[in-house]
Amino acid sequence: MSQEALEIGLEIALLLKARIIVDELHVCRKMYLDGSVPCGFQRTLIIGMNGSIPINGKEIPIETICIEEDAARKVKEEKNTVYYRLDRLGIPLVEIVTAPCIESPEELVETAFRIGLLLRSTGKVKRGIGTIRQDINVSIKGGARVEIKGVQKLEWLPKLARNEVIRQLSLLRIKEELTRRGVREEDLKLDVKDVTEIFKNTQSKILKPRGGERVLAVRLPKFSGILGVEVQPGKRFGKEIAEKVHAYTGLAGIIHSDEDLKEYGISDDERRELCRVLSIESDDAFVIVKAPRDIGEKALEIVVNRAKQALKGVPNETRRALENGNSEFLRELHGGARLYPDTDTPPIKIGRELKERVASRLPTPPWNLKEELVRKYKISDRFADELILEGKVFLFREVVDEYGIDPVLVASVLLQTLKALEREGVKVDEVSEEELKDVFRCLSEGKIAKEAIGPLIAKLAEEHVGVEEALKKLGIRPLSDEELEKLIGKIVEENVTLVRERGERAFGPLMGVVMSHVRGRVDGGKVAEVLKRKIREVLAVG
């Protein structure tokens, strides 16, 4: 067990006001059979319980805080083969589980944001997409617990939660309709028909059999119109079943009777013959698959079983988050029985001394830190949040306190200028905090104007030279007051006709001319002050 991981886990648990397990930690195994953990189980340790986090005057309970080992990262799927990259396998992660008491998508976002803020405030968690991942559990009255995994962006959360509520309500309406129609579980039999002969000469490119493939079909009594019900925005129940079939068999999809079969190239004659063979009545539905026989039969077994589940309402499932706010079937929801003691690993003793040592160096809770930043430095709430999330609070404070630079300007450079440069392809991550401090030092000493900050950082990232050398390469040297007066006087004199014609409105075009000569060498505010004075002097003479 990594001592560093243990101490970080304890620190987070203490920040969440959890009850720390101070005697010894017991390693458990959590079964993983999807291939992402090659040994088949994930080691996990509960280090804290019964914590809480404040959200808008309410305490959201934290049930458990665990240290776990991360799984391998899925990189691609090809037919029935899944490829994983092992670079993430075994890296320690902290799992924080809230109690099931979050009542709205907005509260969900705020809770996830605050937990992320707390993690970032420690300065000990990785940054970037995927380093903080949320799994959300959604349930409604009459529905079931559905776990949506792999949510990487906060902004996905409200839509995912709302669409899952829509999905569960839709499945409950389907259940009610099937009940009204009198459908019983025993009516849904796995009576698979081989209908390959019907499509022997079909014009359908999808159903034309190749090699050992067969076209198989099954009847779903009294299901007419059910497979076409929209269960999530843009997704029908038939599509949801097809995703489950794909997850277990790798088949690309199914065809069902609530679709426009002509779009698949299926003729009216082929449909009529199919209905005859399956004994389809007016309120029945059917599903067709094309595959090798064993895979096709398995696919239709999944279809029939899913239809039976529809009679009960919402099944417990683990689903994968999609960027459009919907979700797709991943696997059946695991029960608690997959967690069991790892008898190969002895208990880990931690003791009170370690807990007290970690507790003595806890950082300020981020919500208190945010208030302090806003109050002391007069920056916006958004800047304070972002400085904490980006892990730049310490650098921000050092620069402002040491050099006395405007806090808003420092926050703007650290949050906005660096991101803008990154979007332009500048490798800002290669510029160290010491180099950034040197840039601000030059600004405080008047060696550069704020307009030179961006180009100077870009030069540092590009050539990996010191700040003084970068200034030479950029040809930036400070302009004296005398030089500035002389330059602006010369430009105003050359444009005296413009000044007399437009009066003080000549300021705009002349400011652009002056800045083209002095950008980065003198502050724009100072240029404006001198230019306005020179223009007034000309106008006063007449």
DAQUI-V803107 format. One line per field, one symbol per residue. phi: phi as a letter, one per 30 degrees, with the letter a starting at -180 (. if undefined). burial: 1 if it has 9 or more other C-alpha atoms within 8 Angstrom, else 0. A space follows every 50 residues. Layout:
phi->???
burial->???
This chain:
phi->.dddddddddddddddhddddcdaccdcccdbccjdbedjbcdbbdcabh cabdbhiccddcdbbbcbcdcdcdcabbhcccccccdcdiddbccccddd bdcaedddddddddddddddddibcdcjejdccccccbbbdicbdbccci dcbeddeedddddddeddddddddeddddddidcdddccdcdcdceddcd cdddddcddbhcdbccbbcceiceiddcddcbeibceedddddddddcci ddlbcbddcddddcidddddddddddddhdcdccbbbbbbaeeddddddd dddddddddddcjcddbcbcdcddjdbbecadddcdddcbddddcdecdc idededddddbdddeeddddddddddchcdedddedddddicdddededd ddcideedddddddccddddddddjdddddcddddddddddedddidbcd ddddedddddddchcdddddddddicbdcdedddedddedddddcddddd dcidddeeddddddddcbeicbdddddedddddddddddddi
burial->00001111111111111111110111111111000110011111111111 11101000011111111111111100000001011001100111110110 00001011111111111111110000000000111101100011111111 11010111111111111111110110011000100001000111110110 01010011100011111111111101111111001111111111111011 10110111001001110001101110110100011111111110111111 11110111111011011111100011111100100001100100000001 10001001100000110011001100011000111111101100110011 00101010011111111100110001110010001111111111011110 11110111111000001001110001111000011011101100010111 001101100110111001111111001101110111011000
